[in-house]
Amino acid sequence: MIRARSARTQELVGSGLVASGLVGLGLVGLFVGSGCAPASEAERPVPALSRADRTPDPSCSASWVAALTVRVVDEEGRALPGARVAPCTTSGDGVSTCLLPIDADAEGWVVWNVEPSMRCLARVALRGLSSDAQRATTYVALPMRPVNGVLDVEDDLVIVATEDAIERERLGDASAPHALRFRGDVSLTVRPDALDEPEAYERIGLGTLDPADAPASVLEVGDTSLVLALSPDSELVEPAMLSMPAPDGAPDGTAFEAHVVGGLYTTLADGRVVEEGALASFARASVSGGRLVLPGLPRLGWIVITRVR
C-alpha cells in the first residue's frame, strides 16, 4: 500500500521489536527501517514534458495528468527494481482503462508518460506487482492533486512480503474446499478451482500489517484492528472463508467488519462492483469461542478488519 514513513515504524524496526501473534506473522507487514524515509524531490525523476503537455485542454473538467511518478519499495523501504506498476484510470467522460505494467528502474522509480488522448482523468489507481511470488499485489487509489500536469505520488508504493502456510491440505479435488493454516493460527478455506489459476493454491501466502503503520486510506474505514494481505493476486469465483484468533484479544460477542481492497475485477456476493484500490465491506461477524470467522472473502489480496462500535 502507499504510506508515509512514521516515527513509530522506525522505532519498532530499530529496536528489533516484533510483536507476537497475528501482527508478527514472519517478517512481513509494512515496517520501514530507520533511515529509509521517502526519497527527496531531488531524487525524483522529472518527466520530459513541454509547456503544451502541461497545459490542460480547456474541454477537460477533470484533472489534467500528463505524467505520473511513484517509487516502489519493499516492506523495509528498499527499492524494488524490476517491480511493475500498472495504472488503472477513469477518464473525465467515464471510460475506464487498465494499462500494461511499467517497470521500475534500479532505484525503484516508475515514470508514466500519459498518452495525450488519456490525460483528462477523474480517477487513477495503481496496481503494484513484483516478480517475487511471495509478495502481495498492492492496489491503491490516488488523490487527484496533479501540479502543472504531473501527479507526483508523495509516498512510496509498498509491495509487502507474504509467508507460506505452515499447514496446507494436499491438493486433491480442486472443486472441494481445501484448508490452509498460517503462523498466528490464521486459517483460510478455499476451493482451488475458484482461483484464477487452480495451481496457484500451492503458492498462497499471508502477510500482516500493524494497524499503527497503516496508510490513511485504510484507517478511514474506522477502528482498524488488523490488516492482512494474501498472495497471489486472484479473484475468487466462489468466496473463501477466513478464521483467526479474536483480534486484540476481544471477548466473545465482540463484532467485527471485514473489508476487501478492490482488484482488477472484484465483485461481491451481492453484486456490488469494487473499483481498483477501493475498500468495500464483505462480512460482519462476532467473536465466538475466542475466534473470528469471516465468510464471503471475494478475492486473495488486502483485507482490512475493523471493530464495530
Summary of the structure (lengths in Angstrom):
residues: 309
radius of gyration: 19.7
end to end distance: 25.8
largest distance: 64.0
contacts: 1036
relative contact order: 0.16
helix: 12%
strand: 43%
